[in-house]
Amino acid sequence: MSRRASEKALIAKFVIEVVLKAEVHIFLAGKVTTFSG
């Protein structure tokens, strides 16, 4: 595997993790606002 390909794989993995965490936070925030509202 070339260096550039591995760097792209690392960046893709990082982006996916950030997106998943953001979606979890949005989901939890939505639940909290639903309960409090």
VMD Tcl script that builds the backbone (N, CA, C; Angstrom):
set m [mol new atoms 111]
animate dup $m
set s [atomselect $m all]
$s set {name element resname resid chain x y z} {
  {N N MET 1 A 0.856 -1.194 0.000}
  {CA C MET 1 A 0.000 0.000 0.000}
  {C C MET 1 A 0.893 1.245 0.000}
  {N N SER 2 A 0.616 2.137 -0.900}
  {CA C SER 2 A 1.451 3.332 -1.002}
  {C C SER 2 A 1.187 4.276 0.159}
  {N N ARG 3 A 2.132 5.177 0.377}
  {CA C ARG 3 A 2.008 6.126 1.489}
  {C C ARG 3 A 0.791 7.017 1.301}
  {N N ARG 4 A 0.567 7.465 0.072}
  {CA C ARG 4 A -0.565 8.363 -0.182}
  {C C ARG 4 A -1.883 7.638 0.076}
  {N N ALA 5 A -1.959 6.372 -0.330}
  {CA C ALA 5 A -3.194 5.609 -0.123}
  {C C ALA 5 A -3.454 5.424 1.367}
  {N N SER 6 A -2.396 5.131 2.130}
  {CA C SER 6 A -2.593 4.933 3.572}
  {C C SER 6 A -2.987 6.243 4.240}
  {N N GLU 7 A -2.436 7.361 3.754}
  {CA C GLU 7 A -2.830 8.657 4.328}
  {C C GLU 7 A -4.294 8.930 4.039}
  {N N LYS 8 A -4.730 8.613 2.807}
  {CA C LYS 8 A -6.140 8.824 2.466}
  {C C LYS 8 A -7.027 7.939 3.327}
  {N N ALA 9 A -6.590 6.705 3.588}
  {CA C ALA 9 A -7.380 5.792 4.413}
  {C C ALA 9 A -7.496 6.339 5.832}
  {N N LEU 10 A -6.397 6.874 6.365}
  {CA C LEU 10 A -6.429 7.438 7.719}
  {C C LEU 10 A -7.363 8.634 7.776}
  {N N ILE 11 A -7.291 9.495 6.767}
  {CA C ILE 11 A -8.161 10.676 6.748}
  {C C ILE 11 A -9.617 10.247 6.655}
  {N N ALA 12 A -9.901 9.264 5.799}
  {CA C ALA 12 A -11.279 8.789 5.644}
  {C C ALA 12 A -11.787 8.223 6.961}
  {N N LYS 13 A -10.947 7.445 7.641}
  {CA C LYS 13 A -11.349 6.862 8.925}
  {C C LYS 13 A -11.631 7.964 9.938}
  {N N PHE 14 A -10.773 8.981 9.967}
  {CA C PHE 14 A -10.948 10.094 10.896}
  {C C PHE 14 A -12.255 10.825 10.614}
  {N N VAL 15 A -12.524 11.086 9.328}
  {CA C VAL 15 A -13.752 11.796 8.951}
  {C C VAL 15 A -14.973 10.986 9.355}
  {N N ILE 16 A -14.933 9.670 9.106}
  {CA C ILE 16 A -16.079 8.818 9.453}
  {C C ILE 16 A -16.317 8.853 10.961}
  {N N GLU 17 A -15.236 8.769 11.743}
  {CA C GLU 17 A -15.395 8.796 13.203}
  {C C GLU 17 A -15.988 10.119 13.662}
  {N N VAL 18 A -15.521 11.220 13.093}
  {CA C VAL 18 A -16.043 12.540 13.478}
  {C C VAL 18 A -17.524 12.643 13.133}
  {N N VAL 19 A -17.888 12.174 11.935}
  {CA C VAL 19 A -19.294 12.242 11.512}
  {C C VAL 19 A -20.161 11.387 12.426}
  {N N LEU 20 A -19.697 10.179 12.756}
  {CA C LEU 20 A -20.485 9.304 13.628}
  {C C LEU 20 A -20.662 9.939 15.002}
  {N N LYS 21 A -19.589 10.504 15.552}
  {CA C LYS 21 A -19.696 11.152 16.863}
  {C C LYS 21 A -20.658 12.326 16.799}
  {N N ALA 22 A -20.587 13.099 15.723}
  {CA C ALA 22 A -21.484 14.245 15.579}
  {C C ALA 22 A -22.930 13.771 15.515}
  {N N GLU 23 A -23.179 12.690 14.765}
  {CA C GLU 23 A -24.549 12.188 14.652}
  {C C GLU 23 A -25.048 11.680 15.999}
  {N N VAL 24 A -24.178 11.033 16.770}
  {CA C VAL 24 A -24.574 10.553 18.097}
  {C C VAL 24 A -24.918 11.736 18.989}
  {N N HIS 25 A -24.096 12.792 18.950}
  {CA C HIS 25 A -24.360 13.980 19.775}
  {C C HIS 25 A -25.675 14.630 19.366}
  {N N ILE 26 A -25.918 14.734 18.059}
  {CA C ILE 26 A -27.172 15.337 17.585}
  {C C ILE 26 A -28.351 14.479 18.036}
  {N N PHE 27 A -28.194 13.154 17.928}
  {CA C PHE 27 A -29.262 12.235 18.340}
  {C C PHE 27 A -29.557 12.392 19.829}
  {N N LEU 28 A -28.494 12.415 20.656}
  {CA C LEU 28 A -28.687 12.562 22.102}
  {C C LEU 28 A -29.277 13.928 22.430}
  {N N ALA 29 A -28.789 14.972 21.767}
  {CA C ALA 29 A -29.315 16.315 22.015}
  {C C ALA 29 A -30.791 16.367 21.648}
  {N N GLY 30 A -31.163 15.724 20.555}
  {CA C GLY 30 A -32.569 15.682 20.156}
  {C C GLY 30 A -33.415 14.978 21.203}
  {N N LYS 31 A -32.889 13.882 21.762}
  {CA C LYS 31 A -33.635 13.168 22.802}
  {C C LYS 31 A -33.792 14.051 24.039}
  {N N VAL 32 A -32.713 14.733 24.421}
  {CA C VAL 32 A -32.754 15.581 25.617}
  {C C VAL 32 A -33.765 16.703 25.426}
  {N N THR 33 A -33.747 17.347 24.260}
  {CA C THR 33 A -34.684 18.451 24.031}
  {C C THR 33 A -36.107 17.920 23.974}
  {N N THR 34 A -36.281 16.689 23.480}
  {CA C THR 34 A -37.628 16.111 23.433}
  {C C THR 34 A -38.132 15.876 24.856}
  {N N PHE 35 A -37.251 15.340 25.722}
  {CA C PHE 35 A -37.661 15.067 27.098}
  {C C PHE 35 A -37.952 16.365 27.844}
  {N N SER 36 A -37.084 17.359 27.698}
  {CA C SER 36 A -37.252 18.607 28.447}
  {C C SER 36 A -38.394 19.440 27.879}
  {N N GLY 37 A -38.654 19.289 26.564}
  {CA C GLY 37 A -39.704 20.083 25.935}
  {C C GLY 37 A -41.053 19.478 26.225}
}
mol reanalyze $m
mol bondsrecalc $m
mol representation Tube
mol addrep $m
